Amino acid sequence: ATDIPCLAYRSGWKNPRIEWKFQKGSSLVLFYYGGQLTDPYKDRVRFSPTSIHFGTVTREDTGKYICEVVGDGSQIAKSEVNLIVQG
């Protein structure tokens, strides 16, 4: 199991909108937006405002996870985590 933190999350922001993207090479997948996990992530990822939790990871999950948080105004924060799955 793996947790990937959303370091961009700000608890002081009112109703922040959170989006998660997964970048692998030149492809970019938006897998959490509008308050929903997309297929195929919704069966294997648990979302919380401060992190996402993978029950299992495979080498396919190696790549860059980008968390974007948008506040009420024009505030925006972004954090990235590179995940490398061995084996």
N, C-alpha and C positions, 0 to 999 in steps of 0.2 A: 504494500500500500504506500501511496505517496501523497503528500500534501504540497501544493504549490501556493505560496502566499501571494496575496494581492497587496503589495507594498504601497500601492497608490491609494488605498482606501483611507478616507478621512472620516473619523467618527463625528466630527463637528458639522459636516455638511448635511443639509436637510434632504432626505429622500434622494441620495445620489443614485444615478443610473450607472450600472456596472456592465461592461461588456468584456468578454474574454475571446481572444483570437489565438490560433495556433499557427505558427509559421514553420514550414519545413521546405527548405530550398526556396523555390519561387512561388510555392502555393501558400495561400493564406485562407484559413478556415475560421469563420465566425461561429463559435460553438456555444456561446451564452450571450443572449441579448433579449431585450423585451421581457426580462424576468423568466426566460425559459432556456433550458438546455436543448440543443438540437440533436437529432440522430447523428451518429450512433452514440453520442456521448451521454444521452440522458439515462441509459441503462447502466453506465459504469462510473459516472461522476456524481459526487455530492457537492452542491454549491453552498457556500456561506459567504457573507460579504467580505470577509478577510482572507478567504482562501478557497481553493477547490481541492477536493479529495478524490483520488483515484483508488478504487478498491484493488485493482491490479494494473500493472503497466507492462507493456511489451516494448521491444525495440522500435516498433512503429511509432511509439509515443515520444521518441527522441526528437527534440526540436525546441523552438522558442515559444514560450507562453506569454502572451501580452495581455495585461489587465488595464483597461481604460475606465476611469471613473469620471463622470460628468456631474457637476453640482448644479444648484439652482440657477446661478447666473451663468457666466461664461467660463466658470472654473472648470479646468480639466486637469487630471493627473493621470500618469501612465507609468506602469512598471513592467519590467520584463524579467523572466527567469528562463535560463537555458536548462533544459532537462536532458540528461544523458542516461539512457538505460543500458546497462551492461548485460552481457549474457545472451 
